[in-house]
């Protein structure tokens, strides 16, 4: 019992000393700065790209683009995954154009050079006609460092990079608790935004905007009473910054404050959530704040028998609260007890005032559950087909909450072009934004974040 309790505790992250970056507007508009970011930062970091479950068999592949690069991830005969630049080594023609597929060989459409899934050149027409000798056996696809974790495929363009585990630091231990590698994607939406990629990550590095942008709060609103499943009070939110440059924010969730009628009855959707976990909403009439701990206890007691095996690894807080992470440089995710809200921004290949934005949802797949999967975008049938949808901005919704964020992104980008914007004036709860920009500068100037030392102090609760 003591061992299980210790395993579920929330470990602390070290304090970070910030330098007070002013974050001027040109960082979001300058092509010269974007080129520095690309050469000195993007090509030196681990990037989350593919999903292992998309490559079940030998020869299955996925292709993803990051800035000017296109990268193929391929399942190998021994079950591992390799990553290659999507370019033929003959004359530079891209090998694939689609998002995914399966091959015995990658055959270039220009001159029919054929590469095996492990990158070896297997065939070249007129191989006797090359003054430097037969290219087969000499030429291979250019390989990138590639590792897998949490069911995802990660790549690094720097051959001398540290291991993925060292790069992720405390993220590795935190995410290992959820069994995310077993979860399935239910939403996959991608569009191009008219803003710099950092606008997106800045937004997801703070919760200061949540009451105003998402909950309708204003200067007259008691923000502790707004209708929400998360507690947006800054004094009750936990903010962590890691040595490796990744950030964590923990916001209390699973409570019914702001979700009662005038008589104190629990309203939807909290009422249905309580019933799902075998609790009676009527038992919480007049005391909505008690729902959070009650849900934690109920999930702990009945979760395992319903197939939620990962609950045994999680701290009580993770059964109700939002554990929100921003992974340097371009990935943000809210990890709930059974939901993984995947938010990623990739740089545009040529225009610093555009970026590619992904809004995806993964959910746990307990074998015993038959009901629908709930996400912020809607409810979905379990085991249903969920295609990846790429569309032009405005053609469809990204979901109410993300649509609200995008409206801010677009307006903010115009503000960064103004000579009247001289730099930021940040609250302490926005320190993760400053940390992100300071880390970008560190990479540009040739400095890398120091790996975490032995810091295992335990903090009970949030």
N, C-alpha and C positions, 0 to 999 in steps of 0.2 A: 504493500500500500504506500509506504514511504517512497519507494522507488518510482512508482507511477506518479505520485505528487510532484517529486523532483523533476521528472521528465517533462511535466506540463508547465513548469514555471516559466515566466518571461524573463529572459536574461537582459541585463542592461547593456546599452551601447555607450561608448566613451564620449565625453564632452569634446567639442571641436572649437578651436580658436579661429574665428573669422577675421578677415582683413578689412572688411567694410567696402566691398565692391560697389561702385555707383551704378553699374549696369546702364550705360548710355544707350540711346535708341539706335545708333548705327550698328550695334551688334546684331540687330535683327534685319538690317537692310543691305549691308555692305557685301558686295561680291568678293572683295579682297579678303575680308574677315572669314567669309564662308569657305574660301579656298584654304585658308590657314587651318580652320577647323577640320576640314576634310583630310588634309595631308598629315596633320600632327595629332589629331584626336580620333576621328572616325576610323582611321586605319590602324589604330593602336589598342582598341577596346574590344571586349567580347560583346557580340550582338546576338540577341535572341531572334532567330529567323523561322525555322521550320518546326514541324510537329512530328514526332516519331510515329505516331499512329497513322499518319498519312503515307508511311512507307512500310507496309507490312511485309513485302516480299523482296527478294534479291532483284535488283535492277529498277525498283521503284524510285522515282525522283521527284523532288520539288524544286522550283526556281523562285527566288525572291530577289527584288532589286533594292539596293541601298545607294542613294545618290547616283553617281555615274556607273556603279558596278552592278553586275548581274551574277548571281551565285547559284550554282546547282548543288543540291544535297542528295546523295545517292545511297540507298541501302546496299551493303556489301554482302558477299557470299557467307562471311562468317557472322553476320548479324549486326556488325558495326555500321556506322554511317561516315561517309567521307564527303567533303565539300570541295568544289572546284569553281574557279572562275568560268563563267559561261562564255568561253571564247575558244575557237579552234586555233591550234598552234601553227597552222599552215599560213593563213592569210588574215586571221583576225575576225572571221565571221562568227556570230553567235551560233551556238549549237542548238538551242531550244528557244521557243517563243512562248510556249504555253506555261501555265502555272504548275502543272504536275503531269506525270505520265509514267510509263514503264518501258524499259528498253532492254534488248540484248546487247546493243551497241549504240552509242551516240554517233549518228552519221551526219556530217556537215553537208548542208544542202548546196554548198558552192562547188566542191570538188570531190565529194564522197569520201573524204578521210573519215575513218571510223575508230572511235575510242571505246574501250571496254568500260564497264561501270567502275573499275578501279583506277581509271585514268590512262591506262596503257593504250598507245596507238596500235590498233590491230590490223588496219588495212589502209593503204594509200595507192591509188592507181599509178601505174608506171613507176613503181618504186625503184627500178633499175636506172631511172633517168636523173637521179639527184647526185650532183658532183660531190656532196658531203656524205654520200652513202645512203643506204636504205633508211628512211626515217623511222620505220617500225623497229621497236627496240631501243630507239634513241629518244624519241619525242613522247612526252606525256602531257596530259592536262595539268595546268598549274593548280596545285592543291593549297588549301587554306587549313589552318588549325581548326579542328572541329571536335566538339565534345557534346555530350547529352546530359541533361539534368531536368527533373520535374516533367519529363515527357517531351521537352522541347529540344531543338537542335540549335546549338550556339556556335558561332564562328568568329575567328579573329584573323585579320589580314596581316598581323605582325607575327612572323615566324618565331620571334624571340619572346613572345608574351608569356606571362605567368599562367598557371593552370586556371581553369574556370573556377574551381573551388576557392583558390586563393583570391581570385578577383571578386567573387561574390561575398566573401567573408561571412558575416552572420546571416545573410540571406539564405545561404545553403542550409544551415541548421533549422532556421525558421520554416522554410518551405518544405523541408523533408517531412514535417509533421502531418501535412495535409493529404499526402498520397495523390498529389496533383497529376502524376503521370497516368493515373487511371481515369481521369475525368474526360468528359466529352464536350466538344464545342457545339453550342446551340445557336449562337449568333456569330456571323462573320461579315461585317460591313466595312468597306474601305472606300475612301474618297480622297480627292486632292483639295486641300484648303489654301486659300489665299493669305497665308501667314507663314512666318518663319517657324521652324520646328520647335524652337525654344519657347515660343509663346505657349504652345501646348504643354510643355513640361513645366514651365513656370506655374501655370494654372493648377496642375495636379500635384505641385509641391506645396500647396497650402490649402487650408479649409476656410480661410478668412472670407472668401467669396460665397461660401455655400448658403448662408442665411439670405443674403441679398439676391443672388442670381437664381438660386433654385427654390427657395422657400418663401419668397415674396416679402422678406423683412425690409423695414425702412427705419428711419431715425426714431419713429414712435413705437417700434415693435419691441416687445419683450422677447428677446431671441431665445430664451430658455423655454418658451411656450409655443414656438412655431411647430407646425405639423410636420413631423419627420420621424424616421426610424433610427436616426443617429443624433447624438448629443453634440451640438456644435459649439458648446461653451469652451472657450480657449483655456480656461483654468482647469477644465476637467478632461482635456485632451493631452495625449502624450506625444511628444515630438522627439525623434532620435535621429542622429546623424552618425554614420559609420566612418571608420578610418578609410575604408575603401572608396568612399564617395557616394554610397547609396543611402537612402533615407527611409525612415519608417514613421508613420503616424497612426496612433490607435485612438479611435473615436468610439465611445460607448454607443451600443446599439441594442436592438431588441427590447425597447421599452416603449410604453404607450403615452408618455408625456405629450400633450398636444393632440391626442387622439381619443378624446372622450367627448360625449355630449354634455349638455348642461346638467344632467343628472348624475354624471360620473360614469356612465356606461362606456365600455371599451368599444371603439368603432373599428371598421375595416380600414386597412388590411390586418391590423394586429389581432382582431378577434379571430379571424380564420387561422392565423399563425398559432395562436394559443390552442385552438381546437386540434390542429394538426399534431401538436405535441401532447395531446390528451389532457389539456388544461381547460377549465371552464371560464370563459371571459367574465361571467357573472361573479366569480369569486374575487375579482379585482376591481369591482365597482368602487369608485371613490379613492382608489390607491393605485393609479396607473404605473407609478415608478417601480412598483414591486414586480412588474412583469419580467424585467430583465433577469433578475436572479432566479425567478421561478422557471423561466425558459432554460437557463443554464442547467438547473437541477434536473428538469424533465428530459433534456437531451442527453444528459449524462446517464440517466436511469434507463431510458428506452431506446436510445440511439443504436447501440450495438446489436440488439435483437432485431432491429429493422434494417440492418445492413450497413450502418454508418460506422465502419470499422475504424476510420481515422480519428473519431472522437476521442478514443482512448489516448491518443498522442497529444491532444490539444489542451492548452490551458483553459480554464473555465471562461475567461474573457473571450476567447476565440469562438466560443459557441454562440455568441450574440453580437460581438463588436466587429467593427470594420478595421482590419489590419491593412493599412494602405501603404504601399511601398513605391518608391521611385528609384529605379535602377539606372545608374549612369551608363550611357548618356540619354537614352530615348524611350524608356519603357516605364509605364506606371501601371499599377494593378491594385485593386481592392480585393483582398482575400477574405471572404466570409466563410462561415462554417461549411457551406456547400457551394459557393460560387466564386469564380475567379474572373474578375472584370478586367479584361486585357485591353490596355490603351497604349498605342505605340505611334510615334511620329518619326518618319524617315525623311531625310533631306531630299529636296528636289534636285535632280541632276545638274541643273544650270541656274535656277532662279532662287536666291535666298529668301524671297518673299512668298514662296510656296512650300508646301510639304505634303507628304502622303500620310494619311491618318487612318489607323485601324481601330475599330471599336468591336471587340469580340467578347463573347461570354462562354466560359467553360463551367460545367457543373458536375458534381459527384454523381456516380452511377451505382448506388446500392442495389443489389440484386432483388431485394424484397420489395422495393418501392414500385408502385404502378401509377401513381398520380402524376400530374404535369410538373414540369420544371419551371420555376419562376425566375425571371430575370428582370432587370430594370427596363427591358424593352418589351416585355410581355411574357406570356406563358406558352410553353412548347411541349408537345408530346414527347415522352421518353423514347429514345431510339429512333426518332424521326430523322429524315434526311435534312441536313442543314448546310446548304451550299454557301460558298464564299461569294458575296455579291460586291462587285466593284461598280461604282456609279459616279456620275457627275454631281457635285454639290448642288442641292436643291431638288434633285430628281426624286428623292425619297427621304424619310426621316431616319436619323441615327438613334432615335429614342428621345423622349422629351428632355431628360437631363442633359444629355450630350448636345442636343440641338441648342440648348440654352448656353452651354459653354462655347460652342462654335460661334454663336452670334457675338460673344465677347471677343473671341480670338480675332475675328475679321475687323471689328472696330478698333481693337488695340493696335493692330498692325498699322493702321492709318495714323494713329497717334505717334508711333515710333518714327514716322517720317518727318514729324514737325520739329523745326528748330527750337520750338518753345519747350520741348521736353529735354530737361538737363540731366535726368537720372532719377533713380528710385529713392523713396523714403520709406523704408520697410519697418513693419512691426516685428517683434521678436518671433512670433509664430510664422513669419515668412523667411526665417533664416535659411531654410533649406533652399530657397531660390538663390540667395547670395552664395551659398556653398556651391551650388551647381555651376554658377558662372566663374567662381574662383577656380574650380577644378578644370573647367575648359581652358582657362588661361594657363594653368599649370601644365597641361598637356602641350599646348602650343609652345610654351617656353622650355619644354623638354623635361619637366618634372612629372613623376608618377606618384599617386597616393601611396603612403606607406601601408603595408599590410597590418591587420589588427594584431595587437599584442595579446598576451594572456589576460583577458578581462572577462571574468566569469561571475562578477557580482550579480546577485539575484534580487530582483524586485518583485514583490508579491502584489499582484493587482496592477491596475492601470493608474 
